[in-house]
Amino acid sequence: MCWVEPKIRAPEDQLKRFLTRRETVGDSGCEAEEMERDMARQARFVSDEFHDFADRPRRAADPHL
């Protein structure tokens, strides 16, 4: 399922960018709080539910998975 992989990688890459940016922002201030909210939102999106959804076509194609 080659079309699924880029769809999975894009949100994961965004989360990595948030983590990198968070390191430069520091631990205090409004920007740090905003980054924490953004990272939490993105982490929920990339969570097991997203991976489960992306894995459904694989399981449909091969029911032995």
Order of alpha helices (4+ residues) and beta strands (2+ residues): alpha-alpha-alpha
